[in-house]
Amino acid sequence: MRANNCAIRRRVTALPRQGATPWRRASGGWSLGALSHTRVVNSLDRERLYDAIPFTIPLVDHLSELFRLLAVATPLPPQRVPPSLVTMNSVVCIRDADSGKRGTFDLVYPIDSNHRPWGRSVVAPFGAAIFGRFVGERVSWRTPRGERCVVIEALQYQPERQGHYDR
């Protein structure tokens, strides 16, 4: 299985990097401009996730989507990550789109999910759904009881905003 991990990482990291990042500073925050289809991730998060997520066959839908995101998103160095992007170890404030109930969760690596009381693993359906999304986005994922939908309202903490790149 480890050989598959390495082969996939080589293939994914060999993707051509896009030139300049399409993000620009706007008066109210960060803006993507006309390239709204472009997805970005922290380059360190991408490498760490390839090492942390066990490859299983067959992959469940949410993990397939997570790997697809890692493969197609533009990797940015941590210093250039937009401050409203949900990255690993971010503390995310959400609101349930149906009930209006609010919650706050840490997005964590699989190994940390049992050690942090409010930690939600990126390999869980919820974690995979919010990773790489932005404040203000509406995010949905499937559960055994049906589809859930939340709005990302804020980031209480984003490591990159604080200069914490070694987490």
DOMAR-92876 format. One record per residue (C-alpha): x, y negated, z. Coordinates in pm, whole numbers, padded with zeros to 5 digits, always signed. Example, Ala and Ser with C-alpha at 12.3 -4.5 7.8 and 13.67 -1.06 7.14 Angstrom:
<vodos>
+01230+00450+00780/+01367+00106+00714/
</vodos>
This chain:
<vodos>
+00000+00000+00000/+00284-00242+00072/+00402-00206-00288/+00061-00327-00410/+00088-00628-00181/+00424-00723-00332/+00306-00671-00688/+00002-00890-00634/+00208-01159-00463/+00455-01167-00753/+00173-01196-01003/-00005-01470-00807/+00302-01678-00728/+00404-01661-01092/+00098-01863-01192/+00197-02194-01349/+00177-02485-01111/-00025-02779-01222/+00169-03103-01252/+00067-03382-01022/-00204-03306-00773/-00538-03458-00881/-00605-03591-00529/-00596-03963-00476/-00652-04179-00173/-00989-04355-00178/-01123-04614+00066/-01336-04361+00256/-01091-04070+00248/-00961-03841-00023/-01119-03807-00364/-01075-03551-00638/-01201-03777-00915/-01311-03607-01236/-01148-03273-01154/-01413-03150-00912/-01359-02787-01016/-00998-02785-00891/-00938-02598-00566/-00633-02649-00347/-00475-02459-00058/-00177-02513+00168/+00114-02325+00009/+00228-02195+00351/-00122-02066+00428/-00127-01884+00095/+00203-01705+00161/+00110-01622+00521/-00230-01485+00418/-00074-01254+00159/+00141-01114+00441/-00136-01101+00702/-00430-00953+00513/-00417-00577+00472/-00501-00463+00123/-00786-00216+00124/-00946-00036-00166/-01218-00118-00246/-01211-00480-00131/-01537-00611+00009/-01689-00907-00174/-01578-01182+00062/-01216-01063+00060/-01221-01041-00319/-01336-01403-00326/-01064-01503-00079/-00794-01339-00294/-00941-01503-00604/-00921-01842-00432/-00561-01779-00331/-00477-01685-00689/-00643-01976-00870/-00611-02265-00623/-00337-02520-00664/-00084-02470-00382/+00013-02794-00212/+00300-02846+00030/+00165-02901+00383/+00260-03269+00377/+00032-03327+00075/-00276-03139+00198/-00585-03365+00206/-00692-03437+00566/-01046-03308+00507/-00940-02963+00377/-01011-02660+00598/-00676-02488+00645/-00561-02208+00872/-00581-02293+01244/-00815-02585+01177/-01088-02652+01432/-01405-02682+01223/-01736-02842+01325/-02032-02699+01136/-02408-02742+01125/-02645-02463+01026/-02834-02583+00720/-03159-02413+00826/-03177-02455+01203/-02959-02765+01248/-02766-02586+01524/-02408-02705+01559/-02094-02511+01643/-01718-02548+01656/-01477-02272+01558/-01107-02216+01500/-01016-02059+01164/-00745-01807+01253/-00529-01535+01106/-00657-01179+01164/-00399-01108+01435/-00514-01411+01640/-00890-01351+01632/-00897-01151+01957/-00678-01399+02147/-00869-01720+02083/-01220-01736+02230/-01367-01952+01951/-01145-01805+01681/-01303-01677+01361/-01081-01466+01140/-01028-01567+00779/-01097-01203+00681/-01450-01221+00827/-01724-01335+00586/-01765-01672+00765/-01390-01739+00777/-01339-01648+00413/-01628-01876+00316/-01497-02190+00488/-01127-02151+00407/-01017-02401+00143/-01340-02602+00165/-01382-02969+00249/-01568-03170+00509/-01915-03238+00371/-01935-02918+00167/-02227-02681+00199/-02099-02324+00234/-02293-01998+00213/-02206-01632+00267/-02389-01302+00292/-02467-01129+00619/-02654-00803+00687/-02959-01020+00770/-02937-01227+00451/-02758-01535+00333/-02633-01794+00584/-02560-02153+00498/-02372-02422+00691/-02243-02771+00626/-01888-02851+00731/-01935-03171+00932/-01584-03247+01059/-01240-03117+01140/-01157-03174+01505/-00804-03058+01433/-00608-02986+01117/-00244-02880+01173/-00120-03062+00865/-00266-03395+00982/-00066-03362+01302/+00255-03250+01131/+00228-02898+01278/+00360-02684+00993/+00496-02392+01196/+00164-02254+01324/
</vodos>
